[in-house]
Amino acid sequence: MEILRMLKSDKVEVVSMAETASGHADYIKDIFDEWMESGVFLKAVIDGRIVGIIHVRVFKDFAWLEGLRVHISHRRRGIGRLLTLKAMGISRSKVIRLLIRKNNKPSLALATSLSFRQIDKIYYHGGTSKSFSEISMSLGLKRAKETLQCGYMDGWRWFPREYYLSSLFIGTSDNEEIVALETSPIFLVKGNIKGIEHASRNPRGGSCFIVLEYNSMDVVKLA
């Protein structure tokens, strides 16, 4: 098996592999071109066929892993582990984070075996996709004087609170107070917006995702 950089010409094969791996339409087809332009996009290849993928993006003081997929016929062979380790090494980051759906037991087990630990829990709420400006206008959101006290999601990546440089916004939805961030999709620190796609800390009606972190300094201390 080889782990190589992705090529633009791999798109059709990758999309097909990802949809086979997930059993349904996969967001990889919508994000493929962006991932080719930013970060490092890797593929695992056996006998000329792509059997796994992962993407890594490096920020100021941490790296973010995303999009790990392994072909359904090549699972339980350590491919996901090798892709993850390769991406971690390429990032050269001491702190590495990722997001895994709570019911994805194999991925959680893999992350745990590589010394990742849970640092947060986020809920995804499906619905109509709207921009922050559209939501803000319809709900009459107002800027708040408070500062963010916790981590948050933006572009489906988790960031520590110091990364957020905009204002917090407050308003009401269905007579319930909401506290929102200017993110995509919109992130709610408090409350819920029915029928609108968003991420939040409100478990009501949402799908749970676990944020995990690998910190090389912590691993050294435990060694």
C-alpha atoms as a printed R data frame, in Angstrom:
    type eleno elety resid chain resno       x      y       z
1   ATOM     1    CA   MET     A     1   0.000  0.000   0.000
2   ATOM     2    CA   GLU     A     2   1.141  3.546  -0.776
3   ATOM     3    CA   ILE     A     3  -0.004  6.800   0.802
4   ATOM     4    CA   LEU     A     4   0.216  9.572  -1.782
5   ATOM     5    CA   ARG     A     5  -0.896 13.147  -2.385
6   ATOM     6    CA   MET     A     6  -4.309 13.423  -4.028
7   ATOM     7    CA   LEU     A     7  -4.578 14.462  -7.668
8   ATOM     8    CA   LYS     A     8  -7.375 16.503  -9.244
9   ATOM     9    CA   SER     A     9  -7.944 13.625 -11.634
10  ATOM    10    CA   ASP     A    10  -8.828 11.375  -8.657
11  ATOM    11    CA   LYS     A    11 -12.116 13.179  -7.960
12  ATOM    12    CA   VAL     A    12 -14.529 10.775  -9.669
13  ATOM    13    CA   GLU     A    13 -12.928  7.711  -8.063
14  ATOM    14    CA   VAL     A    14 -12.771  9.364  -4.627
15  ATOM    15    CA   VAL     A    15 -16.411 10.452  -4.700
16  ATOM    16    CA   SER     A    16 -17.497  6.945  -5.708
17  ATOM    17    CA   MET     A    17 -15.350  5.368  -2.983
18  ATOM    18    CA   ALA     A    18 -16.619  7.791  -0.313
19  ATOM    19    CA   GLU     A    19 -20.267  7.174  -1.198
20  ATOM    20    CA   THR     A    20 -19.684  3.415  -1.104
21  ATOM    21    CA   ALA     A    21 -17.966  3.786   2.276
22  ATOM    22    CA   SER     A    22 -20.806  5.835   3.793
23  ATOM    23    CA   GLY     A    23 -23.696  4.132   2.009
24  ATOM    24    CA   HIS     A    24 -25.188  7.436   0.851
25  ATOM    25    CA   ALA     A    25 -24.337 10.737  -0.830
26  ATOM    26    CA   ASP     A    26 -21.176 12.142   0.752
27  ATOM    27    CA   TYR     A    27 -20.102 15.758   1.247
28  ATOM    28    CA   ILE     A    28 -16.674 14.880  -0.186
29  ATOM    29    CA   LYS     A    29 -17.943 15.644  -3.683
30  ATOM    30    CA   ASP     A    30 -18.759 19.219  -2.635
31  ATOM    31    CA   ILE     A    31 -15.513 19.855  -0.759
32  ATOM    32    CA   PHE     A    32 -13.005 17.972  -2.962
33  ATOM    33    CA   ASP     A    33 -11.869 20.994  -4.999
34  ATOM    34    CA   GLU     A    34 -11.424 23.158  -1.886
35  ATOM    35    CA   TRP     A    35  -9.391 20.449  -0.172
36  ATOM    36    CA   MET     A    36  -7.137 20.234  -3.219
37  ATOM    37    CA   GLU     A    37  -6.358 23.951  -2.839
38  ATOM    38    CA   SER     A    38  -5.853 24.112   0.938
39  ATOM    39    CA   GLY     A    39  -4.230 21.756   3.395
40  ATOM    40    CA   VAL     A    40  -2.907 18.314   2.461
41  ATOM    41    CA   PHE     A    41  -5.212 15.761   0.827
42  ATOM    42    CA   LEU     A    42  -3.952 12.162   1.017
43  ATOM    43    CA   LYS     A    43  -5.013  8.864  -0.536
44  ATOM    44    CA   ALA     A    44  -4.180  5.252   0.267
45  ATOM    45    CA   VAL     A    45  -3.618  3.210  -2.896
46  ATOM    46    CA   ILE     A    46  -3.527 -0.581  -3.351
47  ATOM    47    CA   ASP     A    47  -2.972 -2.087  -6.791
48  ATOM    48    CA   GLY     A    48  -3.750  1.256  -8.413
49  ATOM    49    CA   ARG     A    49  -7.085  1.680  -6.610
50  ATOM    50    CA   ILE     A    50  -7.868  4.350  -4.022
51  ATOM    51    CA   VAL     A    51  -8.970  2.571  -0.846
52  ATOM    52    CA   GLY     A    52  -8.813  5.400   1.681
53  ATOM    53    CA   ILE     A    53  -8.548  9.177   2.060
54  ATOM    54    CA   ILE     A    54  -7.883 11.841   4.686
55  ATOM    55    CA   HIS     A    55  -7.400 15.613   4.703
56  ATOM    56    CA   VAL     A    56  -5.337 17.685   7.134
57  ATOM    57    CA   ARG     A    57  -5.412 21.446   7.563
58  ATOM    58    CA   VAL     A    58  -2.871 23.320   9.705
59  ATOM    59    CA   PHE     A    59  -3.835 26.392  11.723
60  ATOM    60    CA   LYS     A    60  -1.761 28.692  13.920
61  ATOM    61    CA   ASP     A    61  -1.329 26.350  16.861
62  ATOM    62    CA   PHE     A    62  -3.123 23.119  15.920
63  ATOM    63    CA   ALA     A    63  -3.930 20.824  13.004
64  ATOM    64    CA   TRP     A    64  -7.374 19.571  12.017
65  ATOM    65    CA   LEU     A    65  -7.974 16.094  10.565
66  ATOM    66    CA   GLU     A    66 -11.090 15.478   8.485
67  ATOM    67    CA   GLY     A    67 -12.673 13.300   5.835
68  ATOM    68    CA   LEU     A    68 -11.195  9.941   6.859
69  ATOM    69    CA   ARG     A    69 -12.790  7.301   4.623
70  ATOM    70    CA   VAL     A    70 -11.819  3.665   3.981
71  ATOM    71    CA   HIS     A    71 -13.366  1.555   1.228
72  ATOM    72    CA   ILE     A    72 -15.866 -0.915   2.671
73  ATOM    73    CA   SER     A    73 -13.955 -3.902   1.229
74  ATOM    74    CA   HIS     A    74 -10.640 -2.828   2.805
75  ATOM    75    CA   ARG     A    75 -11.627 -2.125   6.408
76  ATOM    76    CA   ARG     A    76 -10.023 -3.740   9.465
77  ATOM    77    CA   ARG     A    77  -6.655 -3.754   7.719
78  ATOM    78    CA   GLY     A    78  -5.133 -0.750   9.492
79  ATOM    79    CA   ILE     A    79  -5.586  1.617   6.549
80  ATOM    80    CA   GLY     A    80  -7.427  4.256   8.581
81  ATOM    81    CA   ARG     A    81  -4.711  4.121  11.230
82  ATOM    82    CA   LEU     A    82  -1.897  4.521   8.692
83  ATOM    83    CA   LEU     A    83  -3.666  7.428   6.975
84  ATOM    84    CA   THR     A    84  -4.231  9.144  10.316
85  ATOM    85    CA   LEU     A    85  -0.621  8.693  11.415
86  ATOM    86    CA   LYS     A    86   0.646  9.975   8.058
87  ATOM    87    CA   ALA     A    87  -1.570 13.059   8.290
88  ATOM    88    CA   MET     A    88  -0.463 13.689  11.882
89  ATOM    89    CA   GLY     A    89   3.181 13.487  10.826
90  ATOM    90    CA   ILE     A    90   2.740 15.792   7.843
91  ATOM    91    CA   SER     A    91   1.044 18.417  10.014
92  ATOM    92    CA   ARG     A    92   4.098 18.681  12.312
93  ATOM    93    CA   SER     A    93   1.685 19.994  14.948
94  ATOM    94    CA   LYS     A    94   1.903 19.302  18.662
95  ATOM    95    CA   VAL     A    95  -1.877 19.645  18.975
96  ATOM    96    CA   ILE     A    96  -4.176 17.812  16.550
97  ATOM    97    CA   ARG     A    97  -7.979 17.751  16.642
98  ATOM    98    CA   LEU     A    98 -10.807 15.960  14.877
99  ATOM    99    CA   LEU     A    99 -14.578 15.442  15.019
100 ATOM   100    CA   ILE     A   100 -16.321 12.054  15.158
101 ATOM   101    CA   ARG     A   101 -20.014 11.190  15.320
102 ATOM   102    CA   LYS     A   102 -20.792  9.672  18.729
103 ATOM   103    CA   ASN     A   103 -22.149  6.429  17.283
104 ATOM   104    CA   ASN     A   104 -19.091  5.850  15.060
105 ATOM   105    CA   LYS     A   105 -17.501  3.347  17.425
106 ATOM   106    CA   PRO     A   106 -14.670  2.175  15.107
107 ATOM   107    CA   SER     A   107 -13.422  5.734  14.500
108 ATOM   108    CA   LEU     A   108 -13.667  6.595  18.199
109 ATOM   109    CA   ALA     A   109 -11.713  3.447  19.066
110 ATOM   110    CA   LEU     A   110  -9.039  4.354  16.515
111 ATOM   111    CA   ALA     A   111  -8.705  7.891  17.862
112 ATOM   112    CA   THR     A   112  -8.498  6.653  21.449
113 ATOM   113    CA   SER     A   113  -5.797  4.123  20.522
114 ATOM   114    CA   LEU     A   114  -3.748  7.013  19.096
115 ATOM   115    CA   SER     A   115  -3.995  8.960  22.395
116 ATOM   116    CA   PHE     A   116  -6.744 11.378  21.341
117 ATOM   117    CA   ARG     A   117  -9.005 12.440  24.209
118 ATOM   118    CA   GLN     A   118 -12.431 14.061  24.274
119 ATOM   119    CA   ILE     A   119 -12.400 17.827  24.826
120 ATOM   120    CA   ASP     A   120 -15.913 18.829  23.764
121 ATOM   121    CA   LYS     A   121 -19.307 17.622  22.564
122 ATOM   122    CA   ILE     A   122 -21.241 19.326  19.759
123 ATOM   123    CA   TYR     A   123 -24.715 18.745  18.295
124 ATOM   124    CA   TYR     A   124 -25.627 19.071  14.623
125 ATOM   125    CA   HIS     A   125 -29.184 20.097  13.742
126 ATOM   126    CA   GLY     A   126 -30.297 19.533  10.162
127 ATOM   127    CA   GLY     A   127 -32.607 21.833   8.261
128 ATOM   128    CA   THR     A   128 -32.663 24.534   5.626
129 ATOM   129    CA   SER     A   129 -29.207 25.940   4.924
130 ATOM   130    CA   LYS     A   130 -29.119 29.714   5.431
131 ATOM   131    CA   SER     A   131 -26.316 32.252   5.777
132 ATOM   132    CA   PHE     A   132 -25.716 34.038   9.052
133 ATOM   133    CA   SER     A   133 -26.966 37.332   7.565
134 ATOM   134    CA   GLU     A   134 -30.244 35.706   6.473
135 ATOM   135    CA   ILE     A   135 -30.822 34.213   9.915
136 ATOM   136    CA   SER     A   136 -29.794 37.398  11.680
137 ATOM   137    CA   MET     A   137 -32.230 39.466   9.648
138 ATOM   138    CA   SER     A   138 -35.170 37.082  10.079
139 ATOM   139    CA   LEU     A   139 -34.672 36.778  13.844
140 ATOM   140    CA   GLY     A   140 -33.550 40.351  14.482
141 ATOM   141    CA   LEU     A   141 -30.327 39.346  16.197
142 ATOM   142    CA   LYS     A   142 -28.501 42.056  18.140
143 ATOM   143    CA   ARG     A   143 -24.858 42.305  19.126
144 ATOM   144    CA   ALA     A   144 -24.186 41.337  22.724
145 ATOM   145    CA   LYS     A   145 -21.529 42.681  25.096
146 ATOM   146    CA   GLU     A   146 -20.612 39.229  26.413
147 ATOM   147    CA   THR     A   147 -17.472 37.411  25.289
148 ATOM   148    CA   LEU     A   148 -17.262 33.791  24.238
149 ATOM   149    CA   GLN     A   149 -16.357 31.410  27.056
150 ATOM   150    CA   CYS     A   150 -16.080 28.102  25.202
151 ATOM   151    CA   GLY     A   151 -14.937 26.436  21.982
152 ATOM   152    CA   TYR     A   152 -17.110 26.567  18.872
153 ATOM   153    CA   MET     A   153 -17.609 25.156  15.364
154 ATOM   154    CA   ASP     A   154 -17.054 27.041  12.100
155 ATOM   155    CA   GLY     A   155 -16.882 25.374   8.692
156 ATOM   156    CA   TRP     A   156 -17.304 22.086  10.587
157 ATOM   157    CA   ARG     A   157 -14.028 22.573  12.387
158 ATOM   158    CA   TRP     A   158 -13.713 23.125  16.140
159 ATOM   159    CA   PHE     A   159 -11.815 26.170  17.358
160 ATOM   160    CA   PRO     A   160 -10.848 27.342  20.864
161 ATOM   161    CA   ARG     A   161 -12.682 30.490  21.961
162 ATOM   162    CA   GLU     A   162  -9.713 32.824  21.335
163 ATOM   163    CA   TYR     A   163 -10.050 32.226  17.592
164 ATOM   164    CA   TYR     A   164 -13.458 33.909  17.495
165 ATOM   165    CA   LEU     A   165 -12.955 37.607  16.674
166 ATOM   166    CA   SER     A   166 -16.527 38.709  15.938
167 ATOM   167    CA   SER     A   167 -19.372 39.565  18.330
168 ATOM   168    CA   LEU     A   168 -21.859 37.335  20.055
169 ATOM   169    CA   PHE     A   169 -25.465 37.898  18.978
170 ATOM   170    CA   ILE     A   170 -28.632 37.494  21.006
171 ATOM   171    CA   GLY     A   171 -32.247 37.117  20.017
172 ATOM   172    CA   THR     A   172 -35.242 34.825  20.350
173 ATOM   173    CA   SER     A   173 -36.584 31.925  18.325
174 ATOM   174    CA   ASP     A   174 -39.969 30.385  19.203
175 ATOM   175    CA   ASN     A   175 -39.953 32.465  22.413
176 ATOM   176    CA   GLU     A   176 -36.618 30.943  23.434
177 ATOM   177    CA   GLU     A   177 -33.490 33.036  23.954
178 ATOM   178    CA   ILE     A   178 -30.603 32.225  21.632
179 ATOM   179    CA   VAL     A   179 -26.960 33.270  21.716
180 ATOM   180    CA   ALA     A   180 -25.346 32.901  18.299
181 ATOM   181    CA   LEU     A   181 -21.962 33.192  16.630
182 ATOM   182    CA   GLU     A   182 -21.236 34.511  13.149
183 ATOM   183    CA   THR     A   183 -20.169 31.159  11.684
184 ATOM   184    CA   SER     A   184 -21.078 28.817   8.832
185 ATOM   185    CA   PRO     A   185 -23.342 27.098   9.575
186 ATOM   186    CA   ILE     A   186 -24.478 29.304  12.433
187 ATOM   187    CA   PHE     A   187 -23.313 28.108  15.862
188 ATOM   188    CA   LEU     A   188 -25.567 28.542  18.895
189 ATOM   189    CA   VAL     A   189 -23.986 28.798  22.313
190 ATOM   190    CA   LYS     A   190 -27.510 28.803  23.743
191 ATOM   191    CA   GLY     A   191 -30.930 27.910  22.406
192 ATOM   192    CA   ASN     A   192 -32.265 26.278  19.255
193 ATOM   193    CA   ILE     A   193 -33.570 27.344  15.822
194 ATOM   194    CA   LYS     A   194 -36.114 24.889  14.459
195 ATOM   195    CA   GLY     A   195 -35.868 23.948  10.802
196 ATOM   196    CA   ILE     A   196 -32.561 25.740  10.183
197 ATOM   197    CA   GLU     A   197 -29.229 23.959   9.807
198 ATOM   198    CA   HIS     A   198 -26.958 24.808  12.722
199 ATOM   199    CA   ALA     A   199 -24.493 23.465  15.264
200 ATOM   200    CA   SER     A   200 -24.957 24.036  18.977
201 ATOM   201    CA   ARG     A   201 -24.513 22.867  22.539
202 ATOM   202    CA   ASN     A   202 -28.215 22.016  22.726
203 ATOM   203    CA   PRO     A   203 -28.778 18.237  22.451
204 ATOM   204    CA   ARG     A   204 -32.502 18.593  21.758
205 ATOM   205    CA   GLY     A   205 -33.139 16.998  18.373
206 ATOM   206    CA   GLY     A   206 -29.482 17.050  17.346
207 ATOM   207    CA   SER     A   207 -26.916 14.458  16.284
208 ATOM   208    CA   CYS     A   208 -24.035 14.228  18.747
209 ATOM   209    CA   PHE     A   209 -20.416 14.671  17.638
210 ATOM   210    CA   ILE     A   210 -17.339 14.279  19.830
211 ATOM   211    CA   VAL     A   211 -14.379 16.667  19.513
212 ATOM   212    CA   LEU     A   212 -11.101 14.909  20.278
213 ATOM   213    CA   GLU     A   213  -7.590 16.245  20.755
214 ATOM   214    CA   TYR     A   214  -4.102 14.783  20.558
215 ATOM   215    CA   ASN     A   215  -1.510 16.768  22.503
216 ATOM   216    CA   SER     A   216   2.050 15.505  22.166
217 ATOM   217    CA   MET     A   217   3.020 17.134  25.457
218 ATOM   218    CA   ASP     A   218   0.352 15.169  27.310
219 ATOM   219    CA   VAL     A   219   1.473 11.946  25.643
220 ATOM   220    CA   VAL     A   220   5.074 12.574  26.737
221 ATOM   221    CA   LYS     A   221   3.928 13.121  30.316
222 ATOM   222    CA   LEU     A   222   2.077  9.788  30.314
223 ATOM   223    CA   ALA     A   223   4.992  7.865  28.780
